[in-house]
Amino acid sequence: MDLQPILYIEDEPDYQLLVSRILAEAGLQTEVADTGDQGLDWLARRKPSLLLLDVNLPDTSGYTLCSRIRQEEAWTEIPVMMLTVRRRHNEWLEGFSNGADDYLSKPFNPPELIERVQSILNGRRDRRLSPHDPENLLVEAALAGNRSAFEVLVAQYKVPLLHSVRRLADNPSVAEDIVSATFTRAYSKLERFDGTCTFFTWLYTIAKNEMLVHWRSSARAPLVELKEDHPAHRDTQAMTSGQDEELRQKAVRKLYKAISTLPEVFRVPLRMHYLHGLGLYEVARQLNIPYGTACSRVYRGTSLLRKVFEGYPKPVSL
């Protein structure tokens, strides 16, 4: 079945010509209207296969026009793509809040314009989610290939998600990593979002799972986890409890000597972690190694350190 023309409501002649030529090369017919009123008159006579809509029109806002179209029963199913110089995330959100199916910022790449248009015309607009929630429209646009739509969701929810995760995490850097991993996981599993909860609730559930993974995989091994009657525990307590300086220095020397018996790969991270009080993220950063590697070296080094304090022979190099 032949497609109806695409209607492009745009007041700038250069863009009218450019978009019409790009779509013509893809075998698509475009008709243009200079104002919102002209566009409404055109819609009263015909139903386009797609409406391309500029935001900055001489007689109205594209957002307002899109909202009106969504309220008219005869036009509510017409797919609408915003095509505008407005690039901020809140402007994208406003477009989807007023019922846009997709949003493309100017200037654009011709192949991207063709891809976005064909995605809508080829039926990718068939919905699993309610169209009455703008975040659902953003999700569906992202599923259809518009990665920028997902970036709007990231901008919308990153800060509140970070605040929530910081209540669970033991380190601000950990919280930031968890949030990054959450959005990466969410994008890869986006088709699983079914709209039965808010997008933020869905993200928070993923974040909690990522936190569990972190807790299980992070080989955190501070000496305070040793039994209270363990010599290493008593020495570290002496180092940090504000006791006599001579006792503290004695404990430091004892711990330093014990660490010095270990293979070099463990000595440096253990000194940084236990003697200099650096967190594992800072250890990883200063040694220019992955965080997981820093965790592993501190964990394995601590296991060897226990043996030193318990009177085992000097461990062999690993």
C-alpha positions as semicolon CSV with decimal commas, in nm:
position;residue;x (nm);y (nm);z (nm)
1;M;0,000;0,000;0,000
2;D;0,133;0,343;-0,094
3;L;0,219;0,569;0,194
4;Q;0,056;0,905;0,237
5;P;0,294;1,203;0,217
6;I;0,491;1,314;0,518
7;L;0,385;1,654;0,645
8;Y;0,667;1,882;0,759
9;I;0,562;2,192;0,954
10;E;0,862;2,424;0,937
11;D;0,899;2,797;0,866
12;E;1,263;2,796;0,747
13;P;1,284;2,741;0,368
14;D;1,638;2,596;0,389
15;Y;1,526;2,317;0,617
16;Q;1,209;2,259;0,417
17;L;1,421;2,202;0,107
18;L;1,691;2,000;0,284
19;V;1,454;1,758;0,457
20;S;1,240;1,715;0,145
21;R;1,546;1,628;-0,064
22;I;1,687;1,385;0,193
23;L;1,358;1,199;0,225
24;A;1,303;1,205;-0,153
25;E;1,630;1,016;-0,195
26;A;1,479;0,748;0,033
27;G;1,168;0,735;-0,188
28;L;0,950;0,936;0,051
29;Q;0,722;1,225;-0,047
30;T;0,714;1,533;0,173
31;E;0,476;1,827;0,181
32;V;0,546;2,138;0,386
33;A;0,351;2,393;0,585
34;D;0,501;2,722;0,706
35;T;0,293;2,771;1,020
36;G;0,094;2,580;1,276
37;D;-0,234;2,703;1,127
38;Q;-0,134;2,590;0,778
39;G;-0,043;2,253;0,920
40;L;-0,382;2,217;1,089
41;D;-0,558;2,313;0,765
42;W;-0,357;2,043;0,583
43;L;-0,448;1,787;0,851
44;A;-0,814;1,875;0,819
45;R;-0,804;1,758;0,458
46;R;-0,562;1,464;0,471
47;K;-0,394;1,227;0,711
48;P;-0,015;1,211;0,668
49;S;0,190;0,898;0,725
50;L;0,412;1,102;0,958
51;L;0,421;1,454;1,096
52;L;0,761;1,624;1,124
53;L;0,724;1,919;1,356
54;D;0,951;2,214;1,430
55;V;0,925;2,367;1,778
56;N;0,989;2,734;1,695
57;L;0,697;2,819;1,467
58;P;0,591;3,179;1,394
59;D;0,237;3,140;1,526
60;T;0,265;2,874;1,795
61;S;0,495;2,639;1,978
62;G;0,551;2,296;1,830
63;Y;0,496;2,153;2,177
64;T;0,154;2,317;2,196
65;L;0,065;2,199;1,847
66;C;0,168;1,842;1,926
67;S;-0,042;1,844;2,241
68;R;-0,345;1,967;2,046
69;I;-0,300;1,698;1,781
70;R;-0,293;1,432;2,052
71;Q;-0,624;1,559;2,188
72;E;-0,805;1,530;1,854
73;E;-0,951;1,183;1,803
74;A;-0,898;1,198;1,427
75;W;-0,528;1,280;1,465
76;T;-0,421;1,105;1,783
77;E;-0,267;0,807;1,600
78;I;-0,057;1,018;1,361
79;P;0,310;0,959;1,451
80;V;0,490;1,281;1,536
81;M;0,862;1,348;1,527
82;M;1,002;1,672;1,666
83;L;1,275;1,811;1,442
84;T;1,427;2,113;1,613
85;V;1,741;2,297;1,718
86;R;1,643;2,251;2,082
87;R;1,887;1,998;2,220
88;R;1,863;2,014;2,599
89;H;1,736;1,712;2,785
90;N;1,450;1,905;2,944
91;E;1,340;2,018;2,596
92;W;1,340;1,658;2,474
93;L;1,136;1,564;2,779
94;E;0,888;1,842;2,704
95;G;0,846;1,711;2,350
96;F;0,770;1,358;2,469
97;S;0,549;1,496;2,747
98;N;0,333;1,656;2,479
99;G;0,298;1,331;2,287
100;A;0,588;1,319;2,042
101;D;0,690;0,970;1,928
102;D;1,044;1,068;1,849
103;Y;1,276;1,367;1,867
104;L;1,572;1,461;1,650
105;S;1,793;1,762;1,707
106;K;1,921;1,991;1,433
107;P;2,169;1,978;1,276
108;F;2,125;1,612;1,198
109;N;2,295;1,354;0,980
110;P;2,087;1,262;0,674
111;P;2,124;0,886;0,735
112;E;2,001;0,933;1,091
113;L;1,695;1,126;0,973
114;I;1,611;0,853;0,721
115;E;1,662;0,582;0,983
116;R;1,438;0,753;1,237
117;V;1,164;0,820;0,979
118;Q;1,172;0,468;0,839
119;S;1,166;0,323;1,188
120;I;0,832;0,490;1,251
121;L;0,690;0,416;0,906
122;N;0,790;0,050;0,924
123;G;0,571;-0,010;1,225
124;R;0,832;0,018;1,503
125;R;0,580;0,244;1,670
126;D;0,362;-0,052;1,769
127;R;0,338;-0,005;2,142
128;R;0,376;-0,233;2,441
129;L;0,361;0,064;2,678
130;S;0,100;0,325;2,753
131;P;0,152;0,638;2,539
132;H;0,021;0,861;2,817
133;D;0,347;0,857;3,011
134;P;0,637;1,050;2,854
135;E;0,897;0,813;2,996
136;N;0,724;0,527;2,813
137;L;0,756;0,723;2,489
138;L;1,123;0,782;2,564
139;V;1,174;0,410;2,628
140;E;1,005;0,315;2,303
141;A;1,205;0,573;2,109
142;A;1,523;0,429;2,260
143;L;1,411;0,076;2,171
144;A;1,356;0,195;1,816
145;G;1,720;0,302;1,798
146;N;1,720;0,658;1,931
147;R;2,000;0,639;2,187
148;S;1,962;1,008;2,266
149;A;1,616;0,932;2,403
150;F;1,778;0,703;2,659
151;E;2,026;0,978;2,744
152;V;1,728;1,194;2,839
153;L;1,623;0,924;3,086
154;V;1,977;0,914;3,222
155;A;1,979;1,292;3,269
156;Q;1,637;1,276;3,434
157;Y;1,715;1,005;3,688
158;K;2,091;0,997;3,744
159;V;2,097;1,238;4,040
160;P;1,803;1,089;4,234
161;L;1,937;0,738;4,169
162;L;2,282;0,840;4,293
163;H;2,129;0,981;4,612
164;S;1,943;0,656;4,670
165;V;2,245;0,434;4,602
166;R;2,467;0,638;4,832
167;R;2,248;0,524;5,119
168;L;2,351;0,166;5,038
169;A;2,712;0,210;4,929
170;D;3,008;0,250;5,164
171;N;3,194;0,484;4,934
172;P;3,086;0,770;4,701
173;S;3,303;0,626;4,422
174;V;3,133;0,290;4,464
175;A;2,794;0,460;4,438
176;E;2,893;0,631;4,113
177;D;3,018;0,304;3,968
178;I;2,696;0,129;4,068
179;V;2,486;0,399;3,901
180;S;2,692;0,378;3,580
181;A;2,659;0,001;3,578
182;T;2,286;0,035;3,640
183;F;2,226;0,250;3,334
184;T;2,444;0,025;3,120
185;R;2,246;-0,278;3,235
186;A;1,914;-0,095;3,192
187;Y;1,996;-0,002;2,832
188;S;2,087;-0,360;2,746
189;K;1,767;-0,490;2,908
190;L;1,538;-0,206;2,803
191;E;1,294;-0,434;2,625
192;R;1,214;-0,591;2,962
193;F;1,066;-0,268;3,097
194;D;0,692;-0,331;3,086
195;G;0,556;-0,010;3,237
196;T;0,397;-0,181;3,540
197;C;0,614;0,040;3,763
198;T;0,781;0,375;3,712
199;F;1,107;0,382;3,523
200;F;1,286;0,505;3,835
201;T;1,156;0,210;4,040
202;W;1,279;-0,025;3,769
203;L;1,620;0,144;3,772
204;Y;1,640;0,125;4,151
205;T;1,570;-0,248;4,140
206;I;1,856;-0,293;3,894
207;A;2,081;-0,077;4,113
208;K;2,012;-0,295;4,417
209;N;2,105;-0,603;4,216
210;E;2,424;-0,433;4,099
211;M;2,503;-0,350;4,461
212;L;2,461;-0,715;4,560
213;V;2,698;-0,815;4,281
214;H;2,946;-0,557;4,408
215;W;2,925;-0,683;4,765
216;R;2,976;-1,043;4,654
217;S;3,266;-0,971;4,418
218;S;3,454;-0,705;4,614
219;A;3,727;-0,872;4,805
220;R;3,740;-0,619;5,084
221;A;3,964;-0,751;5,360
222;P;4,031;-0,487;5,625
223;L;4,224;-0,615;5,922
224;V;3,937;-0,521;6,153
225;E;3,760;-0,828;6,014
226;L;4,012;-1,044;6,200
227;K;3,903;-1,191;6,531
228;E;3,948;-0,953;6,821
229;D;4,206;-1,179;6,986
230;H;4,414;-1,198;6,667
231;P;4,756;-1,026;6,699
232;A;4,707;-0,830;6,378
233;H;4,378;-0,694;6,504
234;R;4,532;-0,582;6,833
235;D;4,816;-0,411;6,650
236;T;4,587;-0,220;6,415
237;Q;4,373;-0,119;6,711
238;A;4,685;0,020;6,877
239;M;4,760;0,216;6,559
240;T;4,423;0,389;6,550
241;S;4,292;0,405;6,906
242;G;4,485;0,713;7,021
243;Q;4,697;0,522;7,271
244;D;5,049;0,617;7,370
245;E;5,251;0,726;7,067
246;E;5,526;0,476;7,152
247;L;5,275;0,188;7,142
248;R;5,135;0,316;6,816
249;Q;5,475;0,338;6,654
250;K;5,560;-0,010;6,780
251;A;5,242;-0,146;6,621
252;V;5,320;0,031;6,295
253;R;5,671;-0,114;6,285
254;K;5,541;-0,462;6,360
255;L;5,281;-0,447;6,088
256;Y;5,529;-0,295;5,842
257;K;5,776;-0,574;5,916
258;A;5,508;-0,838;5,865
259;I;5,400;-0,684;5,534
260;S;5,765;-0,669;5,422
261;T;5,784;-1,048;5,430
262;L;5,522;-1,076;5,158
263;P;5,579;-1,085;4,782
264;E;5,607;-0,736;4,631
265;V;5,278;-0,765;4,442
266;F;5,103;-0,764;4,782
267;R;5,339;-0,541;4,980
268;V;5,261;-0,213;4,806
269;P;4,878;-0,230;4,810
270;L;4,879;-0,355;5,172
271;R;5,100;-0,067;5,287
272;M;4,881;0,182;5,103
273;H;4,563;0,031;5,244
274;Y;4,659;-0,046;5,604
275;L;4,950;0,185;5,685
276;H;4,842;0,489;5,485
277;G;4,466;0,442;5,520
278;L;4,384;0,457;5,150
279;G;4,057;0,308;5,028
280;L;4,070;0,039;4,764
281;Y;3,952;0,276;4,491
282;E;4,240;0,511;4,572
283;V;4,482;0,217;4,582
284;A;4,363;0,114;4,236
285;R;4,393;0,468;4,105
286;Q;4,745;0,527;4,236
287;L;4,872;0,190;4,115
288;N;4,688;0,233;3,782
289;I;4,524;-0,108;3,814
290;P;4,158;-0,213;3,793
291;Y;3,957;-0,185;4,113
292;G;3,893;-0,560;4,116
293;T;4,266;-0,625;4,094
294;A;4,330;-0,396;4,391
295;C;4,063;-0,581;4,589
296;S;4,211;-0,918;4,501
297;R;4,566;-0,820;4,598
298;V;4,460;-0,675;4,931
299;Y;4,243;-0,977;5,006
300;R;4,506;-1,236;4,914
301;G;4,781;-1,033;5,081
302;T;4,577;-1,016;5,400
303;S;4,537;-1,393;5,399
304;L;4,916;-1,426;5,377
305;L;4,957;-1,161;5,645
306;R;4,746;-1,367;5,884
307;K;4,985;-1,656;5,838
308;V;5,281;-1,431;5,918
309;F;5,122;-1,319;6,244
310;E;5,033;-1,677;6,329
311;G;5,396;-1,785;6,298
312;Y;5,384;-1,951;5,958
313;P;5,704;-1,958;5,750
314;K;5,764;-1,670;5,511
315;P;5,529;-1,720;5,216
316;V;5,676;-1,796;4,880
317;S;5,631;-1,556;4,587
318;L;5,314;-1,612;4,389
